[in-house]
């Protein structure tokens, strides 16, 4: 694998990891907001929080797919984990 291909994979891996962390943070905020609502101490998540989570989940999935495709193009598919069917 040449240096530019390795750099592309490294960049995609970093972007996918960042997207996953951002989505997990948004998920945790939603859980806390729903918990507060159930406990009667908060209004629950806002529409903006729900939309943000959805956008982050879609971005994460797209980056994971792009990473897999890039790995397949260079023959490193065994290194590329499949994206989960359900974002948690």
C-alpha positions as CSV (number, residue, x, y, z in Angstrom):
1,X,0.0,0.0,0.0
2,X,1.4,3.4,-0.9
3,X,1.7,6.3,1.5
4,X,-1.3,8.2,0.1
5,X,-3.5,5.2,0.4
6,X,-2.3,4.6,4.0
7,X,-2.9,8.3,4.7
8,X,-6.5,8.0,3.3
9,X,-7.2,5.0,5.5
10,X,-5.8,6.7,8.6
11,X,-7.8,9.8,7.9
12,X,-11.0,7.8,7.4
13,X,-10.4,5.8,10.5
14,X,-9.8,8.9,12.5
15,X,-13.0,10.5,11.1
16,X,-15.1,7.4,11.8
17,X,-13.8,7.2,15.4
18,X,-14.5,10.9,15.9
19,X,-18.0,10.4,14.5
20,X,-18.6,7.5,16.8
21,X,-17.5,9.4,19.9
22,X,-19.7,12.4,18.9
23,X,-22.7,10.1,18.4
24,X,-22.1,8.4,21.7
25,X,-22.0,11.8,23.5
26,X,-25.2,12.8,21.9
27,X,-26.8,9.5,22.8
28,X,-25.8,9.9,26.5
29,X,-27.3,13.4,26.5
30,X,-30.6,12.0,25.1
31,X,-30.6,9.2,27.7
32,X,-30.1,11.8,30.5
33,X,-32.8,14.0,29.1
34,X,-35.3,11.2,28.8
35,X,-34.4,10.0,32.3
36,X,-34.9,13.5,33.7
37,X,-38.3,13.6,32.0
38,X,-39.3,10.2,33.4
39,X,-38.3,11.3,36.9
40,X,-40.3,14.5,36.5
41,X,-37.3,16.9,36.7
42,X,-36.9,17.9,33.1
43,X,-38.7,18.4,29.8
44,X,-36.9,15.6,28.0
45,X,-34.8,16.0,24.9
46,X,-35.4,18.9,22.5
47,X,-36.2,18.4,18.9
48,X,-32.8,19.9,18.1
49,X,-31.1,17.2,20.2
50,X,-33.0,14.5,18.5
51,X,-32.2,15.8,15.0
52,X,-28.5,16.3,16.0
53,X,-28.3,12.7,17.2
54,X,-29.9,11.4,13.9
55,X,-27.4,13.5,11.8
56,X,-24.5,12.2,13.8
57,X,-25.6,8.6,13.5
58,X,-26.0,9.0,9.7
59,X,-22.6,10.6,9.4
60,X,-21.0,7.8,11.5
61,X,-22.6,5.2,9.3
62,X,-21.5,6.9,6.1
63,X,-17.9,7.2,7.3
64,X,-17.9,3.5,8.4
65,X,-19.2,2.5,5.0
66,X,-16.6,4.7,3.2
67,X,-13.8,3.2,5.4
68,X,-15.0,-0.4,4.5
69,X,-15.1,0.5,0.8
70,X,-11.6,2.1,0.9
71,X,-10.3,-1.0,2.6
72,X,-11.9,-3.3,0.0
73,X,-10.4,-1.2,-2.8
74,X,-6.9,-1.8,-1.5
75,X,-7.5,-5.4,-0.5
76,X,-7.6,-4.8,3.2
77,X,-11.2,-5.7,3.7
78,X,-10.3,-8.1,6.6
79,X,-9.1,-5.0,8.5
80,X,-12.4,-3.1,8.1
81,X,-15.1,-4.1,10.6
82,X,-18.6,-4.0,9.3
83,X,-20.8,-1.2,10.6
84,X,-23.4,-2.4,13.1
85,X,-26.9,-2.7,11.8
86,X,-28.3,-0.8,14.7
87,X,-26.7,2.4,16.1
88,X,-26.8,2.3,19.8
